[in-house]
C-alpha cells in the first residue's frame, strides 16, 4: 500500500507554496486550475478550493503548488494544508479522474552522447523520478521496474536515473550505433505505457525524501555543509547535463580531504580525474581557503 508523506517547499513567489510528495501522483501530466469549476476532473483540487484562501491549484508529477489570497499567511495554515493533502491521499482519494483528463502529450525520448564513451544518456520530455537513483545490478534494482527490465539487455552494465533522463553504462560487447535505437524505443514505450520507473517506496527506503535528505544535511558539520552547497550550485548542473552526478560522501578535517562518489556518466569516465583535480578540487580550495587540500573520488 502506498503511504504518502508531504514536505513543504517555499517558492520564489511568497504567495505560492509547494507541497512535495514522496512519490508521483500523476502519470507524467500537469494540471492547473483557477477555480473549483475548472477543477471538475480533480477531486483533490476541488477539496482544496473549499479552503477560502486558495486562489489557484497546480498539480504535477510529485507536488501540488497552491497560490493563496492575501487573507492569510502561509506559516499560519501550511501545516494544516499539508496534513489535509496527506490524509486525503492516504485514504485513497482520487487526484485526477483519468478518463476525463485531457489527452496526454506524446512521449518522446532522444539519445545524447556523454564525455564517457561507455555511457549514453536517454532524455525524455517527462519528469521520471523525484530523486536520483543508481543501480549497478539487477538485484540492486529491485525498487526500479524500469532498471530491472533494462538489465535484461545483456549489454547493460549499470543504470542511472535522474529528473527526466536515464544514463546507461554498457559493456564492451556492444557498440552504441547497434543498440541506441533499441534502448531509446524501449524506454519511450515503457514511459508511454504509464509504468512505474521506480517503486513508490523507493524514495523512502533509500532515504532520498526531502525530509530525510534535510535531516542528514542538518547533522553534518559546517564545512561539510559548505562543500555540499558548492557542489549543488556549481558542479551538479554541469555534470547532470553530461548524464552524471557527483555526490558528497565525507570530509576529514584532519587531512582536509573530501571524498565524493561519481555516479552515472561520471563513474569510470576518462575525463573525471581531470574534472576532479582541475575543477572541483581547485574550486573548493579557492572557496574554502585552508579547509580543503584534496578531493578523492569513489566510483559509484
N, C-alpha and C positions, 0 to 999 in steps of 0.2 A: 504493500500500500504506500502511495506517495505521501510524504509528510512535508508540508510547505513551511518554510520559515521566511520572514521578511526582515530586510535590513533597510534602514533609511539613509538615503544619499541626497545631499544638497546639490543644487544645480547653480549655474551662473545667474539664473533668474530667481530672485528671492520669493517670487510668488509660486514657483513651481518646485515640487518635491518629488523625488523618485523613490518608489517603494520597490526595492530589488528582491526578486525571488531566488531561491536556491536551485531552481530548475525552470525549464521552459513552460510557459502557459499558453503559447500559441504555436502553431505549426508553420514557422517561418513567415508569419504575416504580421502586419502592424495595422492598428485601428486608431482613429481619432474621432472623438465625439464632443460636440459643443453643447449638447443639452440632452435631456432624458428621452426626448422623442427620437433623436438621431441614434440613440443607444439601444434601439429595439432588438438588435441582433446580439447584444451583450448584456445578459442578466447581471453580471458583475458591475459593469459600468452604471447600469440603472440603479443598482443598490447604492453606489457611491454618490449618484446625483441626488439621492434623498437627503444627503448631508447639505445643509443650507449654504455652506461656504464653498462648495465645489463648483467651479466655473467651467472646467474642461477636463476630460479624461483621455489619456493616451495609453494604449496597451500595445506592447511589443515584446516579442521573444520572452525575456525573463524579467520584465519590470512593468510597473504601472506608474505613469507620471500624472500628477494631479496639479492643475492650476487652481489657486484659491482666489476668492474675492477678498477684499481688504477688511472684511468684518471680523476676521480672526488672524492671529499669528500662528505660524506652523508649530513652534515649540509648545503651544497650548493644546494642540489637537493631534499632532503627528503620531504619538504612541497609540492613541485610540484607533486611528485610521489603520495603522499597521496591524493591530490586533484584529480589527474587523476583517481586513483582507485575508489574513492567515486563517481565521476561523471559517470564513466563507469557503475558501479553497479546501481546507481540511475536512469540511463537512460535505464535500462532493459537489460544491456549487459550480455551475457552468460559467466559463469565461466568455466564450463566443458560440453561438449556435451555428455550427459549421455549414449546414445546408443553406442558411440564409446569408452567409458571408460572401463578399464579392469574390469573383474568380481570382484565384491565386496567380501571381506573376510567375511566368515560366522560369524554371531553374536553369541557370547557366553556370558552367564551370570551365575555366581556362587554365592551361598549364603554363608555368613560369619556371625558367631555369634559375638556379641559385649559384652562389660562388662555390658551393660544394658539388663537385661533379657526380657524387653518388646520390644527391638529393634533388627531387623535383617538387615544386610547390603547386598545389591544385587549389585555385581560388574560386569560391562560389559567390553568387550575388545575394546570399542569405547569411545571416548570423547563425553559426553552427553550435557554438558552445559558450558557456558563461565564464569559463576559466580555461587555462591551458592544460593540456594533458599530453604525456609522452608514454608510449608503450613500446617495449623492446622485444616482446614475445607474445604468442597467442595466449599463454597462461596469464601474463601480465595484463592482458586486455579484457579481462572478464567483465569490466564495468563499461566497456565500449563495444556495442554491437557492430559499429562501422569498422573499428580497428580489427575486431575478431574476423570479420569477413575478408578484410584486406590481407590478413596473414595467411589466408588460404591460397593466395597467389605465391608460388614458390620463390619468386624473386624479391618479395617484400621483407626487408630486414627490420625496419622499425617505422612507427607511425607517430607523428606529432600533430596535434590538433589545437588550433587557437583561433579565436574570433570567427573569421569567415574562410579559413583555409586549412588544408591538410598537407603537411610535408611528409613525403615518403622517401625513406632511405632504401636503396636497392642493393642486392648482392651483385657481384660482378658477372654472374651468369647471364645477365640480360643487358641489352643496350636500350637507352631511353627511346630511341626512334622506333623500337619494336614494341614497346609496352605502354607508352604515354597515352595513346588514343584509347586503349582498352581500359586503363585505370581512370582516365577522365570520364568516360562514359559510365563506368561502374559507379563512381562517386556521384555523378549527376543523377543517375537513376535512383540510387539509394536515397538521396535527399528528396527527390521529387515524389517518391512514394510515402514521404512523411515518417520514415523510420527514425528511431532514436539514434542519434550519433553517439551519445553517451547515456548511460542509465540515469534515471532521476536521482538515485542515491550516490552517484559518483562524486559529486562536488563535496558532499558532507563526509563521505567515507574517506576520501583522500585529503580531507582538511583544506579545501580550497574555497569555502564560502567566504564572503566578505567579512563576516564576524570572526571566523577562525583565523583568517589572514591578519586582521587587525589585532587580534589578541596576541598572536605570535610577534607581530611588529612591536607592540607596546611592551613586551617582555625583554626586548633587546636593549643593549647599551646604546648610548647616544651616538657613538661613532658608527656602529653598525647601521643605525637608522639613517645617518647621513649618507653612507655608502649606498644603501638601498634606494634612497631618494634620487641620488645622482644617476644610478643605473636606470631607474624608471624614466627619468626625464631625458637623459642624453644618449643612453645606449640602446635600450629596448626598442624604441621606434625604428631605429636603423636596422637592427638585426631581425626584427619582425618582418620588415619589408623583404628580407632575404630568406624568409621562411624558418627562422630560428629564434632562440631565446637564450639569454644569459641570466642565470638566476643566482642570487646571493646565497652562499652556503655558510660561511663562517668568517669571523675576524679575530685574529690573535693580536692583542695589543702589545705583547712582549716582543714578538718577532715582526710586528707591523705587517703581517701577511693577510691578504684577503683571498679566500677561496670562493670560486664561482663554479657553477655547473653549466656546461654547454649542452644545449638541447636542440632538437630538430636539425636544421641545416648547419648549425654551428658545431655540432658534435662531429669530431673527426675531419673537420674542414681544413684543407691545407693552409688557408689564409687566416685561420683563427688565432694561431700563435702570434702572427704579426699584429692582428687586431688587438689582442690582449696586451702585448708588450708596448706597442707604439700608440695604441688608442686608449684603452681603459686604464692601464697602469699609469701612464703619463697624466691622464685626466685626474685620477684620484690623488696622485702625488701633488699635482698643482692645486687642486681644490681643497684638499685636506692637509696640505703642508707636511708636517713631520709625522703624521699619524699613519701613513701608508708607505711602505717601501717596495712591496712585491705583490703581484697578483698571480695566483696559481689556478689552473683550470682542471676540472674533472669532467670527462666526457659522460653525458647522461645516458 
